């Protein structure tokens, strides 16, 4: 094997590396690792979340992006929220759930670039979910810290108890879900019984997601943004992701002498200052470009500044992983449920923790 998989949990990296050893490519390995993270990092991600990937196929002139983000339910509106008694958008619960884009994104990646079936790619994650894994200190802290609000959803309280580090967490319903996806592909997740179960769970709790919303989901292949930074070309995903924020920071760092960018307090202060500027731009401009224009110029113009106070949001979590193989295929992938433990809603019988992207 020649290649590499880097993920935030050793079980994910090991499973991806085993795929490379078996002859799979970087795309296969990335999906394997991502699926395992959806099992072992429930506070950070889930198959009920969204996925964004940059794939640079061997021999290609540039990478291509996959935007695996789901929309809000068709019935979501300001008026509908007010009818439910809300005067401001809640941060958790069923009304914040949007269509999960991850599963279809896995299928699109496999269809276009993979060398194995989805069943093989998801098998390690399914086995870990069924057999259980040892909870680490980080996950244990999160389970205890968030137990009170997670307990507002009986299914979440049952599936994600406040375990101590060293105990095992088993998720048999999630294992069955992963096995079903592996057998039937992503179609059943969006058009079949699984999609209907997710929609029904959300609707029972007063949310907006319907079976029709699940069935209408479509991921999108998209050209990435590119910025020349010193002697490198940096690629990022376009809106609705926050890729423009990273490019905005680099556009402003370009003016700094290289000698000032050595690790240390001065660089930390510089980056903190850039955050003030670029996150202000994010708050003002970033949205869904299908609904409102998102200009790139304020982000890439090093003289532009942000406007308005910075948002104060609860902790959000995203997993990152990357993979490369001997043929030269490269993958850079993020996947998330927005905030820690997402919406706090788990669809009964599926083990699927749903994201709160709609907040």
C-alpha positions in Angstrom: 0.0 0.0 0.0 1.1 3.5 -0.8 -1.2 6.2 0.4 -2.4 8.0 3.5 -5.6 8.6 5.4 -5.7 11.2 8.1 -8.9 11.4 10.3 -9.7 12.6 13.8 -10.2 9.1 15.3 -7.8 6.2 15.0 -10.6 3.7 14.2 -11.5 5.8 11.2 -7.9 6.2 10.0 -7.3 2.5 10.4 -10.4 1.5 8.5 -9.5 3.8 5.6 -5.9 2.5 5.6 -7.3 -1.1 5.4 -9.3 -0.1 2.3 -6.1 1.2 0.7 -4.3 -2.0 1.6 -7.1 -4.0 -0.1 -6.6 -2.0 -3.3 -9.2 0.6 -2.9 -8.4 4.2 -3.9 -8.4 7.4 -1.9 -12.1 8.1 -2.6 -13.1 4.6 -1.2 -10.8 5.2 1.8 -12.3 8.6 2.5 -15.9 7.2 2.6 -14.9 4.3 4.8 -13.2 6.7 7.3 -16.1 9.2 7.2 -18.7 6.5 7.9 -16.7 5.3 10.9 -16.5 8.9 12.2 -20.3 9.0 12.0 -20.4 6.1 14.5 -17.6 7.0 16.9 -18.0 10.8 17.0 -21.8 11.4 17.5 -21.1 14.7 19.2 -19.4 15.9 16.0 -21.1 14.2 13.0 -23.6 11.7 11.8 -25.1 10.3 8.7 -27.9 12.7 9.5 -25.6 15.6 8.5 -24.1 17.3 5.4 -20.9 16.6 3.5 -18.6 18.7 1.4 -15.6 17.3 -0.5 -12.9 18.4 -2.8 -11.7 15.6 -5.0 -8.6 15.9 -7.2 -8.7 12.9 -9.5 -5.4 11.5 -10.7 -4.2 13.3 -13.8 -6.9 16.0 -13.7 -5.9 19.7 -14.1 -7.8 20.8 -11.1 -10.1 19.5 -8.3 -13.9 19.3 -8.4 -16.2 19.9 -5.5 -19.2 17.9 -4.2 -21.8 19.9 -2.3 -23.8 17.5 -0.3 -26.0 19.9 1.7 -29.7 19.4 2.2 -32.4 22.1 2.3 -34.9 23.0 4.9 -38.4 21.5 4.6 -40.6 23.1 2.1 -43.0 24.2 4.9 -40.3 26.1 6.8 -41.0 29.9 7.0 -41.0 32.7 9.4 -44.8 32.6 9.6 -44.7 28.8 10.3 -42.2 29.4 13.1 -44.4 32.1 14.7 -47.4 29.8 14.5 -45.4 27.3 16.6 -44.9 30.0 19.2 -41.3 31.0 18.4 -40.3 34.7 18.2 -36.7 33.8 17.3 -35.2 30.8 15.5 -34.4 28.0 18.0 -31.0 26.5 18.0 -32.1 22.8 18.6 -35.0 20.6 18.1 -37.1 19.4 15.1 -37.7 22.8 13.5 -33.9 23.1 12.9 -33.6 19.8 11.0 -32.8 19.9 7.3 -32.4 17.1 4.8 -29.3 15.1 5.5 -27.0 15.3 2.4 -24.2 12.9 3.5 -25.6 9.5 2.3 -26.3 10.7 -1.2 -22.9 12.3 -1.3 -21.3 9.0 -0.4 -23.2 7.4 -3.3 -22.2 10.1 -5.8 -18.5 9.8 -4.8 -18.6 6.0 -5.2 -20.5 6.2 -8.6 -18.0 8.7 -10.1 -14.7 7.7 -8.6 -14.9 4.7 -6.4 -13.7 1.2 -7.0 -15.8 -0.7 -4.5 -19.5 -0.9 -3.7 -21.2 1.1 -1.0 -21.7 -2.0 1.1 -18.0 -2.7 1.4 -17.3 1.0 2.1 -19.9 1.1 5.0 -19.1 -2.4 6.5 -16.4 -1.3 9.0 -18.7 1.5 10.4 -21.6 -1.0 10.6 -19.5 -3.5 12.5 -18.2 -0.8 15.0 -21.8 0.4 15.6 -23.0 -3.1 16.2 -20.1 -4.4 18.3 -19.5 -1.1 20.1 -16.4 1.0 20.7 -14.7 2.3 23.8 -15.8 5.8 24.6 -12.9 8.3 25.0 -12.5 11.2 27.5 -13.7 13.8 24.9 -16.9 12.0 24.0 -17.6 11.2 27.6 -17.3 14.8 28.6 -19.7 15.8 25.8 -22.2 13.2 26.7 -22.3 14.4 30.3 -22.3 18.1 29.5 -25.1 17.8 27.0 -27.2 15.1 28.8 -29.8 17.5 30.1 -30.9 18.9 26.8 -30.4 15.6 24.9 -32.8 14.0 27.4 -35.6 16.2 26.0 -35.7 13.7 23.2 -36.5 10.2 24.6 -34.8 8.5 21.7 -31.6 10.6 22.0 -31.6 9.9 25.7 -31.8 6.2 25.1 -29.2 6.0 22.3 -26.7 8.4 23.8 -26.5 7.9 27.6 -23.9 9.7 29.7 -21.3 7.0 29.5 -17.9 7.2 31.4 -14.7 7.0 29.5 -13.7 3.3 29.0 -17.3 2.1 28.7 -18.6 0.8 25.4 -21.2 2.6 23.2 -23.2 0.2 21.0 -25.6 1.5 18.4 -27.4 -1.5 16.9 -30.1 0.5 15.1 -27.5 2.6 13.4 -25.6 -0.6 12.4 -28.7 -1.9 10.7 -29.3 1.4 8.9 -25.7 1.4 7.5 -26.1 -2.2 6.4 -29.4 -1.3 4.6 -27.8 1.6 2.9 -24.9 -0.7 1.8 -27.4 -3.2 0.3 -29.8 -0.8 -1.4 -27.7 2.3 -2.1 -28.7 5.8 -1.2 -32.0 5.5 -3.0 -33.8 3.8 -0.1 -32.5 6.5 2.3 -34.2 9.3 0.3 -37.1 7.6 -1.5 -37.9 4.5 0.6 -38.8 3.5 4.1 -35.8 5.1 5.8 -36.6 8.5 4.3 -40.2 8.2 5.4 -39.1 7.2 8.9 -36.8 10.3 9.2 -39.6 12.6 7.9 -42.2 11.0 10.3 -39.9 11.5 13.3 -39.4 15.2 12.5 -43.1 15.8 11.8 -44.1 14.1 15.1 -41.9 16.6 16.9 -43.3 19.7 15.1 -40.6 20.0 12.4 -41.0 20.7 8.7 -39.2 17.9 7.0 -41.5 15.6 4.8 -41.0 12.5 2.8 -41.2 14.7 -0.3 -38.4 16.9 0.9 -36.2 13.8 1.4 -37.1 12.5 -2.1 -36.3 15.8 -3.8 -32.8 16.1 -2.4 -30.0 16.4 -5.0 -26.3 16.9 -4.3 -24.3 18.9 -6.7 -20.9 18.7 -8.4 -19.5 22.2 -8.5 -16.3 24.1 -9.5 -14.3 25.2 -6.5 -13.1 28.7 -5.9 -9.4 29.3 -6.4 -7.0 31.9 -5.0 -3.3 32.4 -5.7 -1.5 32.8 -2.4 2.3 33.3 -2.7 3.5 30.3 -4.7 0.4 28.2 -4.1 -3.1 27.9 -5.6 -5.6 27.4 -2.8 -9.0 25.8 -3.6 -12.1 26.2 -1.5 -15.8 25.3 -1.8 -18.1 28.1 -2.8 -21.2 29.3 -0.9 -23.2 28.2 0.9 -20.0 26.9 2.6 -17.6 29.2 4.4 -14.8 28.6 1.9 -14.8 32.3 1.1 -13.9 33.1 4.7 -10.7 31.1 4.5 -9.8 32.8 1.2 -10.5 36.2 2.7 -8.0 35.5 5.5 -5.3 34.4 3.0 -6.0 37.4 0.7 -5.1 39.7 3.7 -2.2 37.6 4.8 -0.7 37.9 1.3 0.4 41.4 2.2 2.3 40.3 5.3 6.0 39.5 4.9 6.7 35.8 5.3 9.0 36.5 8.2 6.0 37.8 10.3 4.1 34.5 9.8 6.2 32.3 12.1 4.3 30.5 14.8 4.0 32.6 17.9 2.0 35.2 19.8 2.2 37.8 17.0 0.8 35.5 14.4 -2.0 34.4 16.8 -2.9 38.1 17.3 -2.9 38.7 13.5 -5.2 35.7 12.9 -7.5 36.9 15.7 -7.7 40.3 13.9 -8.4 38.6 10.6 -11.3 36.7 12.2 -12.9 40.0 13.3 -12.8 41.2 9.7 -13.7 38.1 7.8 -16.4 36.7 10.1 -18.1 40.1 9.9 -18.1 39.6 6.1 -19.5 36.1 6.6 -22.4 37.4 8.8 -23.2 40.0 6.2 -23.0 38.2 2.9 -22.9 34.4 3.2 -26.1 32.6 2.3 -27.5 30.2 -0.3 -26.6 31.6 -3.7 -29.8 30.0 -5.2 -31.8 32.5 -3.2 -29.6 35.6 -2.8 -26.4 36.8 -4.5 -23.2 36.2 -2.5 -20.5 38.5 -3.8 -16.9 37.3 -3.7 -15.4 40.7 -4.1 -15.7 41.8 -0.4 -13.9 38.7 0.7 -11.1 38.8 -1.8 -10.5 42.5 -1.6 -7.9 42.9 1.1 -9.1 46.4 1.9 -12.7 45.4 2.5 -13.8 45.2 6.2 -16.7 43.4 7.9 -19.7 45.2 9.2 -21.8 44.6 12.3 -21.1 42.7 15.5 -19.8 39.1 15.4 -22.4 36.4 16.0 -22.2 34.5 19.2 -23.1 30.9 18.6 -22.9 27.7 20.6 -20.0 25.4 20.0 -20.2 23.8 16.5 -18.4 20.7 15.5 -17.2 19.4 12.1 -15.0 16.4 11.3 -12.2 16.7 8.7 -10.3 14.0 6.9 -8.1 13.7 3.9 -6.8 10.8 1.8 -4.3 10.2 -1.0 -3.4 7.1 -3.0 -0.5 5.8 -5.1 -2.3 6.8 -8.3 -2.5 10.4 -7.3 -6.1 10.7 -6.3 -6.7 13.2 -3.5 -9.7 13.9 -1.3 -10.3 16.7 1.2 -13.6 16.2 3.1 -15.6 17.9 5.9 -18.8 16.5 7.4 -20.9 17.9 10.1 -24.2 18.1 12.0 -23.7 21.9 12.6 -23.6 22.1 16.5 -22.5 19.4 19.0 -25.1 16.6 18.8 -26.9 18.6 16.1 -30.7 19.0 16.7 -30.7 16.4 19.5 -33.3 14.5 17.5 -32.8 10.8 16.7 -35.3 9.2 14.3 -36.8 6.1 16.0 -35.6 2.8 14.8 -32.8 4.2 12.7 -30.1 5.4 15.1 -29.7 8.5 13.0 -28.9 11.7 14.8 -30.3 14.6 12.7 -28.4 17.9 12.1 -29.6 21.4 13.2 -28.4 23.2 10.1 -31.7 25.0 9.8 -31.0 27.1 12.9 
